[in-house]
Amino acid sequence: MTSPRSPRPQGAPVRDGALIVTAAHLYYVEDRSQEEVAKQLGVSRSTVSRLLAEARRSGVVRIEVRAQPPVDGLENDLADQLGLDRVYVAHGAAAPDDPGGVLAGAVGEALLDSKLGAGDALLVSWGRATWSLSHADLPAIPGVVVVPALGGLNDEQPWVQTNEIARRIAARLEGSVLLLHAPAVPSEELRDSLLSDDSIRAALTRWDDASVALVGIGAWSQAQPEPPSILAMDAATLRASAGDVAGRMFDVDGAPIHYATEPRLLGISREQLGRVDRRIGVAVGTRKVDAIVAAARSRLVNVLVTDVITASALSATRP
């Protein structure tokens, strides 16, 4: 049951329905203050108070926040708002640490719409979203070749093990995997040696001819997730950043932000990623709204897959 339309407050974002759900989620579920909610949504505190009252009156809030399906056209509206080619919104609220179960259907649709065929390369990056998706039900795309978009890390966190993510996704898709047996941040000497290795080059050449990439959108500045320690991010760099895709950081306007160890990163470059026709970014959580907007501005992604709560928060955010 959708909440009734109410007059839009002066200067408010496009959808009152999205504002009501998002304000309720931030206030009642994430325990944000009304001042914090107002700042997140770009509205006044009095508007937040009105939205929360409407959420209670309309039944959106009873014992818990009940996210209603978005109104028709939300995906198209978000694509227009963010300047993306396509947005896929999954029903339900996904857990930021493990969103695969909720997002799998929408990600599968995005992959099938990409028209991947046997022998085509699908690049995948590290991240909690891609790791979670590697355990979810994805559609069969027989013969697709899954390739890591960057090396892995010797870290206990599974979401930075790109070879394992690629292997699992390939198995889900009934495809094959081209492993990249290389660390993400080798020494300069090792990096030069790896680039001359035939097995490494076999994977790297697919970075230039792939038509689809599946990448997570990180928000390291907000510890969403924590940046890998080997990248040696200093506090000033993190504060200046809005997000990252495949280890490439950007500010709120989407402009590149470089860090000390980036020249040694064995990963797809910004230029290579920009030449991939369909760059599918996956992210959930209201704390990633700024990172998603900045990722769209960076053009490192041109397709978004997210859940209904994040989509509502994005819709309620000023362009």
N, C-alpha and C positions, 0 to 999 in steps of 0.2 A: 504494500500500500504506500503510495508516494505521498509526501507531505504537501499540503496545499500551497499554491503560490501566494506570496505576499509582496507588497510593494517593495521595490528594491531601494535600499537606503542610498542617499546621495553619494556618488563616487564609489559604490560598492562593486565588487566583481560581478561577473555575468550571472551566476546561478544561485539564487537564494536556497534552492533545495540542496545544492552541494555545500553551501556555507553552513546550513543548519546541521547536516550530518557531520561535517568536519569540525565545527565548533564543539559539538557534543562529544565527539571522540576525543579531541584534545583536552577538554575540560574534565569529563567524567572518567575516561579510561586512562589517559596519560597524566592526569592529575596536574595539568597546567593551570596557572592562575589566569584570571580573565585578562589581565594585562599582557601576559605571554601569548594568549590566544589572539588578542587584538593585533599584536605585532606580527604574528605568523600570518594572519589573514589580511593584514593591511587595512584594517577597519578600526573604528573607535571602540572604546570599552562599552559605551552605551549600545552600540550595534551588537556586540557580543552578548550583552545581557538580553537583548531582544531575541537573538537567535536561540539562546539557551531556553528562554521562556517558550518560544515556538516549538522547540524540540520536545519539551515536556507536554505542551498542549496537544501536539499532533500525534503523540505516541511514539515518536522516534526514540525517546528516552523513557524507559519504564524502570526495570531493575538494572538493565545494562543498555549500552548503546547498540541499537539495531540498525546496521547500515542497510539502507534500501538500495535496490538496483538503480543505477544512474538513469536519468531520463534519456529517451531516445535521442541519438545524435551526439552524446557526450564524447564518444571516440573521435568523431569528425571535428567537433568543436575543439578538443584538446590538440589534435593534429594541427589545426589552423592556428591555435593560440601559440603553440610551441614551434611552429615552422617545421613540423615533421611530415614525412610522407605518409605515415600510418601510425595509429595507436590502437593497441589491443588491451581491453580492460577485462580482467578475470573477475567473476562474481566471488564475493567472499573477501574476508580480511586475512591476508597472508602474514605469517610470523616472519619478521625481518631476518631471523637467524636460519629459517628453514622454509622458504616460500614455495618450494618446488611443487608440492601437492596441489596448492591452490592455483599456481600459474601454469601448470603443465599443459592444460587444454589450450590456453591462449598462446603459449609458446609453440605448441604443436601446429596451431593454425598459422602462426607467423612463418614457421618453417615450410609448411606445405605451400603457402602462398608465394614463397620464394622460388618455387619451381626447380628445386635442386634435383639433379639426376645422377645416375651412376658416373663416378669419376669426378664429379664436382667437389670442390673443397669447401668445407664449412670450418671457419676459424672459431676457436673458443678461447676465452680468457679465463683467468683465475677469478675467484670471488665466491661469496657465500651463496649467491643466487645460482650460479652455474654449477657449483658443487651440489646444491640441493636438487637442481633439475636433473643431474646425472643419476639420481636415485628415483626419479619420477617416471610415469608412463608417458612416453613420447611416441609419435607415429612412426611407422616404418618408412624409411627412405632408402631402400636397398642400393648398395653400391656407393653411397656418399662417403667421402673421405674426410674424416674429422682431424683437424690439425691444431695443435696448441699455437696461440698467438704470441706467446712469450715463454721463456724458460720457467722452470719450477724453482722452489726454494727448499732448502734443508730445514724445514720448520715442522713442528708438530701439528700445526693447524692444517687440516685437509684441504681447505679452500684455496691454498696456494700451490697445491700439487697439480699443475696443469696437465701433465701426462695422464694422471689418473682420472681427472675430469674428462679429458678427451677420450680416453679408453672406455669409460662408462657410458658417455653419451653416444659413442659409436655403436656400442652394443645395443643400446636402447633403440637406435635408429636402424639397426640391422645393416650398418655400414662397416667400414674399415677405419683404422687409425694409423696416422703417420706420426710416430712419437718424436719428440724433440729432446734428445738426451743431453741437456745442457742446463746449467744453472741460470737463473734470471739475471744475476749480477756477478759475472765472472771478473777476474782481474783483467787488466788491459792485455796482458800477454796471453792469457788463456782465451780471451774473447777472439783475438786475432787467429789463434790456432783453431778454435772451433769453427770459425767462418770458412776455413779452408777444408774442413772435413766433409767428405761426400755425403755421409748420412745426415749431417746437420743441414747441409745445403739442400738436400732433398725436401726437407720440411720448409725451409725458408723460401724456396722458390714458389711454394703454394701461397705465400703471403702476397705475391704479385699477381696471381691469376684467380684468386678466390672471388666469388661473387656474393658470398654471404658470410657474416660474422655474428656470433652470439656472445655478447659481452656484458659483464656486470658493470653497474655504475656505483662507484664507491664515494664515500664522503669522509675521507680520512680526517679532515679538520674537526669532525664531530665524533671521531672514533667509531665510524660506521662503515666498515670495521676498523680495528686498529691497523695502522700501516705496518707492513713487515719491518722489523727492526733493522734488517740488513740494508734497507733503503736510506737509513740515516737521515730521516726527515728532521730538520730543525724547526723550532717553534714558530719562527717568523714565516717560514715557507708554508707551514700548515695553516697558519692564520690567514694567509693571503689566498689560500686555495678554496675552491668550492667543491671540487670533486675530482675523480680520476676515472679513466677508462683504459684498461690494459696497461696500467702503470704510467699513463700519460696524464699529467695534472693540468688543470685549467682554473681560471678565476671565475667570478660571477658573470663576467661578460663572455666567457668561453675562450678567452685568450690563453695561450700556453703559459704554464708556470714550470720552470725548470728547477731541478734539485741536484745536489752535488753528485750523486751516484748515477744520474740518468744517462750520461754519456756511455756508461758501461752496461746499461740495460740491454739484454738480449731479447728484444721484443719488437713487435711490429711498430713501425714508425707512424707518426701522425699522417704523413703523406701517403704511405701505403694503405693505412686504414681508410683514409678519405677516398681512395680509389675503389674500395669495395662497394659494389652497388647497393647492397642491403645490409645495413649495420644495425642489428637488433640489440637495443639496450634493455636490460632487465633490472628493475629496482622496485622495492616496496618500502613503505614506512614514511610517515609524515616528516621525520627528521631528514629524509633524503630529498625533499621537495626542491630545495635550492640547488642541490647537486644535479637533479634531473633537468631542471631548467637550464643550468649552465652547460650540461652535456649537450643539450639540444642546440644551444648557441655555438658550441665548439664545432658542431657538425661531425663529431666523432661518432655520433649515432644519428640515424635518420628514421628509425622505427623504435617505438617504445612498447614494452609489455609491462603492465603493472596491475595492481588490484584496485577494487572499488574505493577503498578508503584513500589510497594515495591519489587516485584519479580525481576524487572529490576535492582533496586538498589542493591539487594542482589547478583545478578549475576555479577554485576560490582564491587563487593567488593572482595578484596584479601582473600583467604581462611585463 
